[in-house]
Structures are given as C-alpha cells and as structure tokens.
C-alpha cells in the first residue's frame, strides 16, 4: 500500500536551526528563509561520517578495556585497575549490584551501541526494508543512552576529587579512562551523524 507523500518527495526539508519546513535546493546551497541555516534534505555524507566514528570507537574500545582506568598509590603500595578488574573486585567484595551496574554500563553498553550502529548503517547501505519502525526505535535508544555510558569516568573523577583530600593516598585516572571517554564521545558523534531518515528512503523509493 502506498503511503502518504513525504516532505522529501515534495522537495521540502526541515531547517536544523529553527525547525521551519522549507523547500530545499538541488545542486546549489539554499538557506532557510527564517534563520539563514543551510538546508539539505539529508545530513551531508551521513554514512561516511558515521562509519569513521564507528571504526575509531571500535579501535579505542580495545585499549579502553585493557589499559588501567585508575591508578592508586598509598603507604601500602600502588595498584592499577582496569574496568574488568574493578568489576571482579566489586563482585568478590559482595557488592554484586555495583559490579553488575559497572559491567553493563562500561562494557556491555558501549559494545551494544557499536553493534547497533553497525546494523543501522549496513542496513541503510544495502537498502534493506527490514523492520524500519524497529530500526528507528533502535536508533532512538542508542541516542538516548548517550552520556550515561560514561559511568566509569564519572566514578574515577569523583574518587580523584575525594581522595586527593587525604594525604595518605593518591588516585589518578589511567590511560584506559581517556580511551574509554573517547569511545563514548565517538559513539555519541556516530549517533549524531547518522540520519535515521535514510532508513525510510528505500521504503519510499520502492513505493514510488
């Protein structure tokens, strides 16, 4: 069944600056008549940009989990902890609920975001008509998770601020914290650069 005509089919585009629905140009830059923002039907080079952010995040995901995320120095010696070693320590100390939260937020969620973004980009590139509503909801979920994946970075920052008040111990963020933060930021950029309207383009062209 043929659906109602879309704005793209009518040559219209939504301004990213003020939200005005205006007519987009072809072959030359057209600006919003209300705020002057350049208009385009789809985000420029959305797929290429998204792939670049995904690949960079996937590369940094390895050192983020292998390198120490926190370095502790005290009178009793020094210790370097990765994300997984922190999860194991919390689990063995009886704080299984905290261990579960850290494991989900710091290991599973970033990996799930990367896999979800890959599924979205690949499905668009292959012009798949598979479950467009569910894929759109998946994109919204990835976008919603966003900064909440930075749980470990928040914890390390808080511990550094608190422990520095005590002269008996010193806590410094490790290289893993930097890599982990970069992974989260890159996945956020990947979600921002992906245009979910591309999911529906193949449906519309097939119905045309």
N, C-alpha and C positions, 0 to 999 in steps of 0.2 A: 504494500500500500504506500502510495506516495505521500510524503509528509508535507506540512506547510512550508512555504518558501522561507529560506533563512536570510539573515541580513547579508551574509557573504554572497549568496546567489543574486541578491539585488544590488550588489556593488557598494554595500554600506559597511562601515567599520566603527567600532566604539573607541572613542578617544581615551587613552590611558591616563590623561591628565585630569579631565573634568567629567568623563563619562558620557559626553554627548555622542549621539549616534549621527554620524555624518557620512557623506559619500566619499569613498576612498578613490585615489587616483591610480592610474596604471602607467608605469614607465617613467614617472617623474614624481617628485616629492609633493604631497598635498598636506597642508596643515589644517588643524582644527580651526574652524571659523570663530570659536569662542575663546580658546586659550592659546592657540598657536602651536600646540604639540603636533609633531609629525604623525600622520595617520598611516596605518598599514593594516591590511586585513588579517595577517597572522604575524607573530613575532618573527623578526628577521633572523634567518639561519638558526631557527629553534633546535632542529635535530643536531646539527653540528656542534652547537654550543653545549647542548645537554650531554652529548657523548664525551666532549672534552672534560666536563666537570665530573662525569661518572668515572672515566678512566683515571683521572687524577685522584679522586677519592678512593678508588679501589686499590691503587698503588700505595697510598698512605695508610690504608687500613691495616696493612701488614705490620709496619713499624709501630703503629698505634697500639697494637696488642702485644708486640714482642719487647718493645723498649720500656724501661721503668717509667711509670706515670708519677711516682712520688719517691723522693729520697729523704730518708730520716737519719739524722745524726744526733747522738746523745752521749752521755757518760758511759753508757753500756755498749757503745759501738755504733755502726751505721748499717742501714738496711735499705735496699731498693725493691720496690714493689711494682709489679705490672698489674694490669686490670684483673687478670685471672688469678694471680696470687692473692690479691685483695679479696676476691670472691671466695677463694678457698679458705683464707684466714677467717672471714666473717662466718662462713659455714661451720668451720671447726670450733669456733668460739661460742656457738649456739645462736648467733644472730642470723638464722637461716632466712628470715624475711628480708633483712637488709641485703644479704647475699643474692637473693632472688631478684630484688629490685635493681641492684647494680648490674647483674648479669644480663637482665632483659634490656635495661636502658643503654648499657655501654657496649654490649656485644651483639645481641640479637637484633635490636632496633636498627643500628647502622647497617648491618648486613641485609636486613629485610628491606630497608629503604633503597639500597643499591639494587637489589634484585627486582623490586617493584619498578624502579625507574627504567631498568633494562627491559623488562617486559613491556612497559608502555612505549618506549622508543622503538623497539623491534617490531611491535605490533603495528605501529604507525608506518614504519618504513615498508612493511610488507602489505600495507593497505588492508589490514585484517578487519573483518566485520564482526569479529567475535566479541560478544558482550560489551557493547560500547558504554552502557549505563554503569556496569560494574567497574569497567576500567576508569571511567570518570570519577567514580566514588573512590577507587584506589588512589588516584592522583590527589584527591582532596584529603585523604587520610595521610598520605606522605607529606603533603604541605602542612597539615595540622600538627604532625609530630614535631617537625622543625627543631627549635632550640631545646626542646625537652630531652634531646639525646645528649645534651652537654652536662648530664648529671655528675659524671666523674670530675669534670673540670670545675664545676661549682664546689664540689666537696673538697678538692685539693686546695682551691683558693681560700675557702673558709678555714681549713686546717692551718694553712700557712699564716693567715692573719691571726688566728688564735694562739698558735704555738709560739710564734715569734715573741709573744709577751712573756714567755717563760724562758729564762736563760739556760735551763738545763737541757733543752732540746731545740733542734732546728729542723724544719721541714721545707724542702724545696721541690717545686714541680720538676719532673723529669722530662726527657725528650719525648716520651710517649704521650704526655699531656699535650704538648704542642702538636704532635701528629694527629692525635685524637680530635683536638679542636679544629684542625684543618679539615679532617674528614667530615665533621658535622657541618662546617661552613660550606664546603664544596657540595655536599648533598643538598643543602638548602639552595645554593645557587643553581644546581641542576634542576631542582623542582621549579624554581622561578623562571628558568629559561625555557622549560618545556611548555608548549602551548597545547592545552587539553582540547582545544577546538579541532586540532588535527585528527583526533580520534573519530570525529564525526564527518570529516571531509570525504572519506571513502564511502561512507553510507550515502551521503548526499549525491555524489557523482554517479553512484550506481543507480540511484533512483531517478536521476535526471533524464 
